Structures are given as C-alpha cells and as structure tokens.
C-alpha cells in the first residue's frame, strides 16, 4: 500500500509539473541542471539561457528514452538475430515510424507549431480553437489513410514466408501511426507553452512496452515474439496518447469556429511542402531500408542478376542507425526541438533570430562533431557490448560496425540540418527546403544504386546518407546566411580529442567490449570538455549556463 501510494504521488507530481511547470522566471533543479521557465518577455533570455535550459531538459529526458531504446534494440538483436525474418520485422516497424517522422514530427508538427505559437501569443482562445481544428483535421486525415492501407493489406495474399510475415506485422502496427502523430502534435502544443519534458519522455513508454512484449513471447520462436512486439506497439500508442492528454488537460482546446477551420485548411496547404523539406533524412532512410530488405522480400536476384546485398542487411542497417541516432536524438534533435519555438517567435526580429540560430547551430555542432569522430572509433566495441549474445553472434558485429563507420561522419550534419530546416519554416520559407530536399533525395538514391554494387555493399547505404546530410547542411546554411557559434574552437577541441580516444582504444584492446567502449567514451568526453572549456568557451557557456 505504501509503495503504491508513493508511486501515485510521484506520478501525480510529474504530471502536475509537466502540465503546469514552474512559474515564469522560477528555477527548478532538474537532474542536477537548472531549468528556467519560458518567459517570452525577455528576448535575450530566450536566445541563450532559455534555449540552453530547454535543450538540457529535452536532452536529459531524451537520454533516458534513448537508453531504454538501446535496451529494446539489444533485446531485438538477441531475440531475432541477423537474418531474413529480422529484416522483415525492422521493415514493418519502420513504416509507422515513417508516418511519425513525416507527419507527426515532420509536416503537421512543423507547419502547426509556428501557426499555433503566433496565435498563442496574440489570443489564447483563438489558439485553443485552432489547436482543436488543426489536430482534429490532421489526425482525421491520417486515420482515413491508414484505414485505406489496412484494406489493401487485408486484400493481399502474399506467397512465401517473409512476404507473408511482412503483411501480418504491418496489419497490426499500422494503427499506431495516427496515435503517435497525435502525440507529436500534442507535444507541439506543450513546446509552445514551454513544456518540453512530456514529449521527450514519451518514447520510453514504447520502448518498455516492446521489451515486455518480446520477453513475454515463447522461447525459441522468434516469429511469435515478433507478433508480441507488434501488439505491444499498439498498447504503447494508447498509453502515449493518454499520457499526453493527462499532461495537457483541456486548457489548450476549445470548440473551433469557422475561422479556426479555415486556418486548419491553411495548415493543410502548408504541411505538404513543409513535410517534403523536413523529411529528407527519413526518405533517405526509407530508401535504404527498401534496398536492404530486397533479399528478404524478393529473393537473391534482381532482373536475373545476383543482388549485391544478402539477407540480414536491413537488420544490420537498423541496428547501426539506432546507435548513430543515439547522440543525434539526445543532443542534435533536442537543440532543434528547443530552438523551434524560439525561432518562430523571433521571426520578425532579424537580429534576435540570427542570434538564436547561431547559438542553436553552435550547440548542435558542439556535440555532433565529436560524436561523429568518436562513434567511428568506438564502433566495434559498442556494437559487441550492446548487441552480442543470443541469436546475435560475434560474426554479426563487424557487419554492423562497418555501417557505423559510414553513418558516423554525418552526425554533425544531421544535427545541424534539423535546426536549419526548422529555421527556414520559422521564417516562412517553405519552398527552399523542398527544392534542396528533393535534390538531396535524388542524389542519395543515385549514389545508392551505384555504390551497393561496389565492395562497399550495404555500407554504401550509410555513406550516401552522410553525404546527403552534409550537402543539405551546407546548402541550407548558405540559404539562411547562417553562422555557427564557436566553430573553430569546436574543430580544434575535436582534433585534440581524437588521439586521446585512439590511445584509449589501443590501451583497452584486450578488455571486455563494454569496458573498452566505456573507456573510449569517458576519455573522449573528458578530453573534449577540457579543450572546449577554453577553445570553445562561448558554446560551452551556452550548454552549461544555469542562470
């Protein structure tokens, strides 16, 4: 009884804090880090201190979610191994995630947030009506799309074990798409209100549900465990929606009038180009996934020629992408998430906008560049430490590590792209990112089709993603005339870090994989922090600013 009451009290406190937050200007210690409530009355505070505080809160909670994500992927790797059936599972799991990234976190959220932020500043009732109309219309449309796709899947009678498994899993997980998009849109409402914690913590619900789903499946039957995991996705979706609604309450919503529905139509018109620009990385990932899944879906040949990739390519690709997305999600996307409302509110103040963008890009590069270098060095030990065991054998580890070596160099660019694309949309520039995005997607696809036939094989898929991200980053930076805070110091600090982590890797070469990986990470973090404290003091201060 006492434990249950304590749990309810803690849960009530978390929900109340996320819902109401601290009073504007008040200070709350969060995991040892100070967080200041959002106060738009102080532009300078918004630009540096508030951006840093929000980024840290999102990073801390995203770190927790990503840790549960690594646990989830470790369970997947050990339970499913690297093979054709695992390829199909990761493909099916990728589809609702694609909807989330394209619509929930992409088109709808990126188009919705600036419009809602503008109305929230001017008239709370108007913003509440717009939120109700916009979210209802967006989720209603997605629900219809998913229902039509379900009808198509029900009509399919595929031949072969793997295609049949793909259809079965997709039938189960597709309804998760509108639920997770609803969670993302509710999260956008929270972000405008200065509450970043609930959205950053929500993915942990999915990860825990998946782990429970897989582990409760029968031993020695990977297919049954895959079905368990698929049903766990739906349970997690319901829990995520309930969590978000509990945090928000009914304050941000009101019965929409005719004006609100007209604004929802404007939102729909804006969402298409916004989604095309913001989802370039996701389209690249989907292209990679389909190319890697070809052997499992269609066999070992294409038009009579031997296909260059083997079964298990998509599993290796998925596991590698989870590892490179760890620093990207914890820090890169966290900065972009925290910066987007600030950029939207500063769109009419040129200097404040540029200051916020410069700080955000510097903060993204501050973590992205050393992560790019460090991940290449730590690739093999971290793959072995996280995934090796069960059906994931020691011979599978080099396959995933090789992909990490090609994904790693692009982390800095991917981190900055998230900030730059959101900056374009905050300024109302929707065509530029679309054109740039289409060019990058075309380049990525062309390089994929060429390079997979070289000795690179599946590693080519990671390399082209990194190249595409770098091209997009440079192009968008020039379009926005963007500047990066502390870039010289960050590069110098990373250069100092490199020999330190190489030395640590050599000294620990005979140690257990987890000891070697941890030693490299700790050595790199300490070396970079010491160097950046003096060489990149401006960005260091932005990340560590507590007042």
C-alpha positions as CSV (number, residue, x, y, z in Angstrom):
1,X,0.0,0.0,0.0
2,X,2.8,2.5,1.0
3,X,4.7,1.7,-2.2
4,X,1.6,2.1,-4.4
5,X,0.7,5.4,-2.7
6,X,4.3,6.7,-3.1
7,X,4.2,5.8,-6.8
8,X,0.9,7.6,-7.3
9,X,2.3,10.7,-5.5
10,X,5.4,10.7,-7.7
11,X,3.3,10.2,-10.9
12,X,0.9,13.0,-9.8
13,X,3.9,15.3,-9.1
14,X,5.4,14.6,-12.5
15,X,2.2,15.1,-14.4
16,X,1.4,18.3,-12.5
17,X,4.9,19.7,-13.1
18,X,4.8,18.8,-16.8
19,X,1.3,20.3,-17.1
20,X,1.8,23.5,-15.1
21,X,5.5,23.8,-15.0
22,X,7.4,26.3,-12.9
23,X,6.2,29.9,-12.6
24,X,7.8,32.1,-15.3
25,X,11.3,33.0,-14.3
26,X,11.4,30.5,-11.4
27,X,14.2,28.0,-11.1
28,X,13.9,24.2,-10.7
29,X,16.7,21.8,-10.3
30,X,16.2,19.0,-12.8
31,X,18.6,16.2,-12.6
32,X,21.3,18.5,-11.3
33,X,20.7,21.0,-14.1
34,X,18.9,24.3,-13.6
35,X,15.9,24.9,-15.8
36,X,14.2,28.2,-16.2
37,X,10.5,28.6,-17.2
38,X,10.0,30.1,-20.6
39,X,9.4,33.8,-20.5
40,X,8.9,35.5,-23.9
41,X,9.1,38.9,-22.2
42,X,12.8,38.6,-22.1
43,X,14.2,38.1,-25.6
44,X,17.8,37.8,-24.6
45,X,17.0,35.2,-22.1
46,X,15.1,33.3,-24.8
47,X,18.0,33.4,-27.1
48,X,20.7,31.9,-24.8
49,X,19.7,30.9,-21.3
50,X,16.2,29.6,-22.1
51,X,17.4,27.8,-25.2
52,X,20.2,26.2,-23.3
53,X,17.9,25.3,-20.4
54,X,15.2,23.8,-22.6
55,X,17.8,21.9,-24.7
56,X,19.2,20.4,-21.5
57,X,15.8,19.3,-20.2
58,X,15.0,17.7,-23.6
59,X,18.4,16.1,-23.7
60,X,18.2,14.6,-20.2
61,X,14.8,13.1,-20.8
62,X,15.7,12.0,-24.4
63,X,18.8,10.4,-22.9
64,X,16.5,8.3,-20.7
65,X,14.3,7.4,-23.7
66,X,17.3,6.5,-25.8
67,X,18.7,4.3,-23.1
68,X,15.5,2.4,-23.0
69,X,15.7,2.3,-26.8
70,X,19.2,0.7,-26.6
71,X,17.8,-1.9,-24.2
72,X,15.0,-2.5,-26.7
73,X,17.4,-3.0,-29.6
74,X,19.7,-5.2,-27.5
75,X,16.6,-7.4,-26.8
76,X,15.7,-7.4,-30.5
77,X,19.2,-8.3,-31.6
78,X,19.5,-11.2,-29.1
79,X,16.0,-12.5,-29.8
80,X,15.8,-12.2,-33.6
81,X,19.5,-12.3,-34.7
82,X,20.6,-11.1,-38.2
83,X,18.6,-12.7,-41.0
84,X,15.6,-12.5,-43.3
85,X,12.9,-12.7,-40.7
86,X,14.6,-9.9,-38.6
87,X,14.8,-7.8,-41.8
88,X,11.1,-8.1,-42.2
89,X,10.4,-7.1,-38.6
90,X,12.5,-4.0,-38.8
91,X,10.9,-3.1,-42.1
92,X,7.4,-3.4,-40.7
93,X,8.4,-1.4,-37.6
94,X,9.9,1.3,-39.8
95,X,6.6,2.1,-41.5
96,X,4.7,3.6,-38.6
97,X,7.9,5.4,-37.6
98,X,8.0,6.9,-41.0
99,X,4.5,8.3,-40.6
100,X,5.6,9.7,-37.2
101,X,8.6,11.4,-38.7
102,X,6.9,12.6,-41.9
103,X,3.7,13.8,-40.4
104,X,3.8,13.9,-36.6
105,X,7.3,15.3,-36.1
106,X,7.5,16.5,-39.7
107,X,4.9,18.0,-41.9
108,X,2.0,18.5,-39.5
109,X,4.1,19.5,-36.4
110,X,6.5,21.8,-38.3
111,X,3.6,23.6,-40.0
112,X,1.4,23.6,-36.9
113,X,3.8,24.9,-34.4
114,X,4.6,28.3,-35.9
115,X,0.9,29.0,-36.5
116,X,0.0,27.9,-33.0
117,X,2.8,29.9,-31.5
118,X,1.7,33.1,-33.3
119,X,-1.9,32.7,-32.1
120,X,-0.9,31.7,-28.6
121,X,1.0,35.0,-28.2
122,X,-1.9,37.1,-29.5
123,X,-5.1,35.4,-28.3
124,X,-5.3,32.2,-26.1
125,X,-8.9,31.4,-27.1
126,X,-8.1,31.7,-30.8
127,X,-5.1,29.4,-30.4
128,X,-7.2,26.9,-28.5
129,X,-9.8,26.8,-31.3
130,X,-7.0,26.5,-33.9
131,X,-5.4,23.6,-32.0
132,X,-8.6,21.7,-31.8
133,X,-9.4,22.2,-35.5
134,X,-5.8,21.6,-36.8
135,X,-5.2,18.5,-34.7
136,X,-8.6,17.0,-35.5
137,X,-8.3,17.6,-39.2
138,X,-4.7,16.3,-39.4
139,X,-5.3,13.1,-37.4
140,X,-8.6,12.5,-39.1
141,X,-6.9,12.6,-42.5
142,X,-4.2,10.2,-41.3
143,X,-6.8,7.8,-39.8
144,X,-8.5,7.6,-43.2
145,X,-5.2,7.0,-45.0
146,X,-4.3,4.2,-42.5
147,X,-7.8,2.7,-42.9
148,X,-7.4,2.5,-46.7
149,X,-3.9,1.0,-46.3
150,X,-5.4,-1.6,-43.9
151,X,-8.0,-2.6,-46.5
152,X,-5.2,-3.0,-49.1
153,X,-3.2,-5.2,-46.7
154,X,-6.3,-7.3,-45.9
155,X,-6.7,-8.0,-49.6
156,X,-3.1,-9.2,-50.1
157,X,-2.4,-12.9,-50.2
158,X,1.4,-13.0,-50.4
159,X,3.4,-16.1,-51.2
160,X,6.5,-17.0,-49.2
161,X,7.3,-16.9,-45.5
162,X,8.9,-13.5,-45.4
163,X,6.4,-11.5,-47.5
164,X,3.5,-13.1,-45.5
165,X,5.2,-12.1,-42.3
166,X,5.6,-8.5,-43.5
167,X,1.9,-8.2,-44.3
168,X,0.9,-9.8,-41.0
169,X,3.1,-7.4,-38.9
170,X,2.0,-4.3,-40.9
171,X,-1.7,-5.1,-40.4
172,X,-1.0,-5.0,-36.6
173,X,1.3,-1.9,-36.3
174,X,-0.2,0.5,-38.9
175,X,-2.9,1.8,-36.5
176,X,0.0,3.1,-34.3
177,X,0.7,5.8,-36.9
178,X,-2.2,8.2,-36.2
179,X,-1.7,7.7,-32.5
180,X,2.0,8.6,-32.5
181,X,1.2,11.6,-34.8
182,X,-1.4,12.8,-32.3
183,X,1.2,12.5,-29.5
184,X,3.7,14.6,-31.6
185,X,1.1,17.3,-32.2
186,X,0.1,17.4,-28.6
187,X,3.8,17.7,-27.9
188,X,4.0,20.8,-30.2
189,X,1.3,22.5,-28.1
190,X,3.3,21.7,-25.0
191,X,6.5,23.1,-26.5
192,X,4.9,26.4,-27.3
193,X,3.9,26.6,-23.7
194,X,7.5,25.9,-22.6
195,X,6.9,22.3,-21.5
196,X,9.4,20.0,-23.3
197,X,9.5,17.2,-20.8
198,X,6.5,15.1,-21.7
199,X,7.2,14.8,-25.4
200,X,10.9,13.9,-24.7
201,X,9.9,11.2,-22.2
202,X,7.0,9.6,-24.3
203,X,9.2,7.3,-26.4
204,X,10.3,5.4,-23.3
205,X,6.7,4.1,-23.0
206,X,7.0,2.5,-26.4
207,X,10.5,1.1,-25.7
208,X,9.4,-0.5,-22.4
209,X,6.3,-2.0,-24.0
210,X,8.3,-3.5,-26.8
211,X,10.8,-5.1,-24.4
212,X,8.0,-6.6,-22.3
213,X,6.3,-7.8,-25.5
214,X,9.3,-9.6,-26.8
215,X,10.4,-11.1,-23.5
216,X,7.0,-12.5,-22.7
217,X,7.0,-14.4,-26.0
218,X,7.7,-18.1,-26.2
219,X,11.4,-19.1,-26.1
220,X,12.9,-20.4,-29.3
221,X,10.1,-18.9,-31.5
222,X,11.3,-15.5,-32.9
223,X,8.2,-15.2,-35.1
224,X,5.8,-15.4,-32.2
225,X,7.9,-12.8,-30.3
226,X,7.7,-10.5,-33.3
227,X,3.9,-10.7,-33.2
228,X,4.0,-10.0,-29.5
229,X,6.1,-6.9,-30.2
230,X,3.7,-5.7,-32.9
231,X,0.8,-5.9,-30.4
232,X,2.9,-4.1,-27.8
233,X,3.3,-1.2,-30.2
234,X,-0.5,-0.6,-30.2
235,X,-0.6,-0.8,-26.4
236,X,2.2,1.7,-26.2
237,X,0.3,4.0,-28.6
238,X,-2.7,4.1,-26.4
239,X,-0.6,4.8,-23.3
240,X,1.3,7.6,-25.0
241,X,-1.9,9.3,-26.0
242,X,-3.3,9.0,-22.5
243,X,-0.1,10.4,-21.0
244,X,0.0,13.4,-23.3
245,X,-3.7,14.2,-22.7
246,X,-3.3,13.9,-19.0
247,X,-0.4,16.4,-19.0
248,X,-2.2,18.9,-21.2
249,X,-5.7,18.7,-19.7
250,X,-8.4,20.6,-21.5
251,X,-6.9,24.1,-21.3
252,X,-5.3,24.3,-24.7
253,X,-8.5,23.3,-26.5
254,X,-11.8,24.9,-27.3
255,X,-14.7,24.3,-29.8
256,X,-13.5,25.5,-33.2
257,X,-15.4,28.2,-35.1
258,X,-15.5,28.8,-38.8
259,X,-12.3,30.9,-38.7
260,X,-10.4,28.0,-36.9
261,X,-11.5,25.5,-39.6
262,X,-10.3,28.0,-42.3
263,X,-7.0,28.2,-40.6
264,X,-6.9,24.4,-40.5
265,X,-7.1,24.4,-44.3
266,X,-4.2,26.8,-44.4
267,X,-2.3,24.4,-42.2
268,X,-3.0,21.6,-44.6
269,X,-1.7,23.6,-47.5
270,X,1.5,24.4,-45.7
271,X,2.0,20.9,-44.4
272,X,2.8,19.4,-47.8
273,X,5.8,21.5,-48.7
274,X,7.0,21.6,-45.1
275,X,6.9,17.8,-44.9
276,X,8.8,17.4,-48.1
277,X,11.6,19.5,-46.9
278,X,11.8,18.3,-43.3
279,X,11.6,14.6,-44.2
280,X,14.6,14.3,-46.5
281,X,16.5,12.3,-44.0
282,X,13.5,10.0,-43.4
283,X,13.0,9.4,-47.1
284,X,16.7,8.5,-47.4
285,X,16.3,6.1,-44.5
286,X,13.3,4.5,-46.2
287,X,15.1,4.2,-49.5
288,X,18.0,2.5,-47.6
289,X,15.5,0.2,-45.8
290,X,13.8,-1.0,-49.0
291,X,17.1,-1.6,-50.8
292,X,18.5,-3.5,-47.8
293,X,15.2,-5.6,-47.5
294,X,15.2,-6.7,-51.1
295,X,16.7,-10.2,-50.5
296,X,14.2,-11.0,-47.7
297,X,11.2,-9.7,-49.7
298,X,12.0,-10.7,-53.3
299,X,15.0,-13.1,-53.3
300,X,18.7,-13.0,-54.1
301,X,18.3,-11.7,-57.7
302,X,17.1,-8.6,-59.4
303,X,16.2,-8.8,-63.2
304,X,18.1,-12.0,-63.4
305,X,21.3,-10.6,-61.8
306,X,22.7,-11.6,-58.4
307,X,21.7,-8.9,-55.9
308,X,24.8,-7.4,-54.2
309,X,23.2,-7.4,-50.7
310,X,22.5,-10.5,-48.6
311,X,19.7,-11.3,-46.1
312,X,20.3,-9.5,-42.8
313,X,21.4,-6.3,-44.5
314,X,18.3,-4.4,-43.2
315,X,18.8,-5.7,-39.7
316,X,22.4,-4.5,-39.7
317,X,21.3,-1.2,-41.1
318,X,18.6,-0.8,-38.5
319,X,20.9,-1.6,-35.6
320,X,23.6,0.7,-36.8
321,X,21.1,3.5,-37.3
322,X,19.9,3.1,-33.7
323,X,23.4,3.7,-32.5
324,X,24.1,6.7,-34.5
325,X,20.7,8.2,-33.7
326,X,21.5,8.0,-30.0
327,X,23.7,11.1,-29.9
328,X,21.6,12.7,-32.7
329,X,18.4,12.3,-30.7
330,X,19.8,13.1,-27.3
331,X,21.5,16.3,-28.4
332,X,21.0,17.3,-32.0
333,X,17.2,16.9,-32.2
334,X,16.9,18.2,-28.6
335,X,18.5,21.5,-29.6
336,X,16.3,21.8,-32.7
337,X,13.2,21.0,-30.6
338,X,14.0,23.7,-28.1
339,X,15.0,26.2,-30.7
340,X,12.0,25.9,-33.0
341,X,9.5,27.8,-30.8
342,X,12.2,30.5,-30.1
343,X,12.9,30.9,-33.8
344,X,9.2,31.1,-34.6
345,X,8.6,33.8,-32.0
346,X,11.7,35.8,-33.2
347,X,10.9,35.6,-37.0
348,X,10.2,39.3,-37.2
349,X,13.3,40.4,-35.2
350,X,16.2,39.8,-37.6
351,X,19.0,40.1,-35.0
352,X,17.3,38.0,-32.4
353,X,16.5,35.4,-35.0
354,X,20.1,35.2,-36.2
355,X,21.4,35.1,-32.6
356,X,19.1,32.2,-31.7
357,X,20.0,30.4,-34.9
358,X,23.8,30.9,-34.4
359,X,23.6,29.7,-30.8
360,X,21.5,26.6,-31.8
361,X,23.8,25.7,-34.6
362,X,26.8,26.1,-32.3
363,X,25.2,23.9,-29.7
364,X,24.3,21.2,-32.3
365,X,27.9,21.2,-33.7
366,X,29.4,21.2,-30.2
367,X,28.0,17.7,-29.7
368,X,27.6,16.5,-33.3
369,X,31.3,16.9,-34.4
370,X,32.9,15.0,-31.5
371,X,30.1,12.4,-31.8
372,X,30.9,11.9,-35.5
373,X,34.6,11.2,-34.7
374,X,34.1,9.3,-31.5
375,X,31.5,6.9,-33.0
376,X,33.9,5.8,-35.7
377,X,36.5,4.9,-33.1
378,X,34.1,3.2,-30.7
379,X,32.0,1.4,-33.3
380,X,33.2,-2.2,-32.9
381,X,33.3,-2.4,-29.1
382,X,30.0,-0.7,-28.7
383,X,28.3,-3.0,-31.2
384,X,29.6,-6.0,-29.3
385,X,28.8,-4.6,-25.9
386,X,25.2,-3.7,-26.8
387,X,24.0,-6.4,-29.2
388,X,26.2,-9.5,-28.9
389,X,24.5,-12.5,-27.4
390,X,21.7,-14.9,-28.0
391,X,21.0,-15.1,-31.8
392,X,23.3,-12.2,-32.5
393,X,26.7,-13.9,-33.0
394,X,30.2,-12.5,-32.9
395,X,30.4,-12.7,-36.7
396,X,27.5,-10.3,-37.0
397,X,29.2,-7.5,-35.1
398,X,31.7,-6.4,-37.8
399,X,28.8,-6.1,-40.3
400,X,27.0,-3.5,-38.0
401,X,30.3,-1.8,-37.1
402,X,31.1,-1.3,-40.7
403,X,27.9,0.6,-41.2
404,X,28.6,2.7,-38.2
405,X,31.8,3.8,-39.8
406,X,29.8,5.3,-42.7
407,X,27.0,6.8,-40.6
408,X,29.3,8.3,-38.1
409,X,30.8,11.1,-40.2
410,X,27.4,12.5,-41.0
411,X,26.1,13.0,-37.4
412,X,27.3,16.6,-37.2
413,X,25.5,17.5,-40.5
414,X,22.3,15.7,-39.5
415,X,22.2,17.6,-36.1
416,X,22.6,20.9,-37.9
417,X,20.1,20.1,-40.6
418,X,17.3,19.6,-38.0
419,X,18.0,23.2,-36.8
420,X,18.4,24.7,-40.2
421,X,15.2,23.3,-41.7
422,X,13.2,24.4,-38.7
423,X,14.7,27.9,-39.0
424,X,13.6,28.1,-42.7
425,X,10.0,27.2,-41.7
426,X,10.0,29.6,-38.7
427,X,10.9,32.3,-41.3
428,X,8.1,31.2,-43.6
429,X,10.4,29.8,-46.2
430,X,8.8,26.6,-47.4
431,X,9.9,26.3,-51.0
432,X,13.7,26.4,-50.4
433,X,14.0,23.3,-48.1
434,X,11.7,21.4,-50.5
435,X,13.9,22.1,-53.5
436,X,17.0,21.3,-51.6
437,X,15.5,18.2,-50.1
438,X,14.4,16.8,-53.5
439,X,17.9,17.3,-54.9
440,X,19.4,15.5,-51.9
441,X,17.0,12.6,-52.1
442,X,17.7,12.2,-55.8
443,X,21.5,12.3,-55.2
444,X,21.2,9.8,-52.4
445,X,19.1,7.4,-54.5
446,X,21.5,7.6,-57.4
447,X,24.6,7.0,-55.2
448,X,22.8,4.1,-53.5
449,X,22.1,2.4,-56.8
450,X,25.7,2.8,-57.9
451,X,27.7,2.1,-54.7
452,X,25.9,-1.0,-53.5
453,X,27.4,-2.8,-56.4
454,X,30.9,-1.9,-55.2
455,X,32.9,-3.7,-52.4
456,X,31.1,-1.3,-50.0
457,X,27.9,-3.3,-50.4
458,X,25.5,-2.3,-47.6
459,X,27.9,0.1,-46.1
460,X,27.3,2.3,-49.1
461,X,23.8,3.0,-47.7
462,X,25.2,4.7,-44.7
463,X,27.8,6.6,-46.6
464,X,25.3,8.1,-49.0
465,X,23.1,9.2,-46.1
466,X,26.1,11.0,-44.6
467,X,27.0,12.6,-47.9
468,X,23.4,13.7,-48.4
469,X,23.2,15.2,-44.9
470,X,26.4,17.2,-45.5
471,X,25.2,18.6,-48.8
472,X,21.8,19.6,-47.3
473,X,23.6,21.3,-44.3
474,X,25.9,23.4,-46.4
475,X,23.1,24.3,-48.9
476,X,20.7,25.4,-46.1
477,X,23.4,27.3,-44.3
478,X,24.1,29.4,-47.4
479,X,20.4,30.0,-47.9
480,X,19.9,31.3,-44.4
481,X,23.3,33.0,-44.3
482,X,23.7,31.1,-41.1
483,X,26.7,31.4,-38.8
484,X,27.9,28.7,-36.3
485,X,29.0,29.8,-32.8
486,X,32.5,28.7,-31.8
487,X,33.1,26.5,-34.9
488,X,36.9,27.0,-34.9
489,X,37.1,26.0,-31.2
490,X,34.9,23.0,-31.7
491,X,37.0,21.7,-34.5
492,X,40.2,22.3,-32.5
493,X,38.7,20.5,-29.4
494,X,37.7,17.5,-31.6
495,X,41.2,17.3,-33.1
496,X,42.6,17.2,-29.5
497,X,40.1,14.5,-28.5
498,X,41.0,12.2,-31.4
499,X,44.4,11.0,-30.3
500,X,43.2,10.6,-26.8
501,X,40.4,8.2,-27.8
502,X,42.7,6.3,-30.2
503,X,45.1,5.8,-27.3
504,X,42.3,4.6,-25.0
505,X,41.1,2.2,-27.7
506,X,44.6,0.8,-28.1
507,X,45.3,0.5,-24.3
508,X,41.9,-1.3,-23.7
509,X,42.1,-3.5,-26.8
510,X,42.2,-6.7,-24.7
511,X,39.4,-5.6,-22.3
512,X,35.8,-6.7,-22.4
513,X,33.8,-4.8,-25.1
514,X,31.8,-2.8,-22.6
515,X,34.9,-1.8,-20.7
516,X,36.6,-0.7,-23.9
517,X,33.6,1.2,-25.2
518,X,33.0,2.9,-21.8
519,X,36.7,3.8,-21.6
520,X,36.8,5.4,-25.0
521,X,33.6,7.4,-24.4
522,X,34.7,8.7,-21.0
523,X,38.2,9.5,-22.3
524,X,36.7,11.4,-25.2
525,X,34.2,13.3,-23.1
526,X,36.8,14.4,-20.6
527,X,39.3,15.4,-23.3
528,X,36.8,17.3,-25.4
529,X,35.3,19.0,-22.4
530,X,38.7,20.3,-21.1
531,X,39.7,21.5,-24.6
532,X,36.3,23.1,-25.3
533,X,36.2,24.8,-22.0
534,X,39.0,27.1,-23.2
535,X,38.8,26.8,-27.0
536,X,35.0,27.0,-27.5
537,X,34.1,28.9,-24.4
538,X,31.1,30.6,-26.0
539,X,29.3,27.4,-26.8
540,X,30.5,25.7,-23.6
541,X,28.8,28.5,-21.7
542,X,25.6,28.1,-23.7
543,X,25.4,24.4,-22.8
544,X,26.4,24.9,-19.2
545,X,24.6,28.2,-18.4
546,X,22.5,27.8,-15.4
547,X,21.2,31.3,-14.8
